[in-house]
Amino acid sequence: MAQRGKFISFEGIDGAGKSTHIAFVQQYLASYDMQIVSTREPGGTPLGEALRQLLLHEKMHLETEALLMFAARREHIAQVIEPALTRGEWVISDRFTDASFAYQGGGRHLDLTKLSALEQWVHPHLQPDLTFLFDVPLAVARARLDATRALDKFEQEDADFFANTRAEYLRRAAEFPERFRVIDSTQSIETIQAQLQTHLRALAASTCQAE
C-alpha cells in the first residue's frame, strides 16, 4: 500500500498573490518527481464547478452560501482529495475550509459555531498537513486585483469585509500554528519562494521520517 500523500492548502484574501505561488509550488514538487493533484475551492469537481458559478456570482442567504460551500467541499473531498491522498499523491488546493471561516465567518459574520459544526460533519478527520496563508495589507491586495476582468461578488466587497476576513484568517493561523505558515506577501517573489521551499522540504522530511 502506498504511503498516504500530503495535503497543502493555500489561503489569503483576494489579491494576496496565491496564484503565482501555487504555480511555483507545483513546479517545485514536480521537479522532485512527486505525483501532484492541483485543485481549487469552490470547485474541483464538475458539481463543485457548477456550484462555484452560483457562489461567486449569485446573491443568496448567508447560510445558503455556507451550506453550498460545504456541499461542494464534501464532493471535492470524496471525489478528488481523499482518493489522491490514498494513492500517495500530494494535493495542492487553492482554498479549503479556512476560507469559509474567513469569508463567511469573518467577512459575513456567520456564527463560527455553525461553521465548526459543518466542518466536523463534512471532514471530521481531514485537515491540510500544511496551510500557506499569504498575508498582505488591504490596500496592497486591492491594488493587485486585475482591473481588466469583471470582479466576482466577493472581490466587490468593501474594505471592512476584507479587514474582517483577514482578521479571521490570522485568528485561525494563531489557533492552529502547527499547520499554518503565514507568509508576508509584500516581500519579493524570490524571498517568498525561498520560504516556501524551506517549508516544503520540512514537510517532505517529515514524510520520509514517518516511513
URBEL-V560046 format. One record per run of one state. SS is the DSSP state (@ for helix, = for strand, . for the rest). FROM is the first residue (numbers start at 1). LEN is the number of residues. Records with the same first field share a line. If there is no record, write none. Layout:
SS: FROM-LEN + FROM-LEN
This chain:
.: 1-6 + 12-6 + 31-5 + 41-5 + 58-4 + 87-3 + 95-2 + 108-4 + 123-7 + 136-2 + 145-14 + 176-4 + 185-4 + 211-1
=: 7-5 + 36-5 + 90-5 + 130-6 + 180-5
@: 18-13 + 46-12 + 62-25 + 97-11 + 112-11 + 138-7 + 159-17 + 189-22
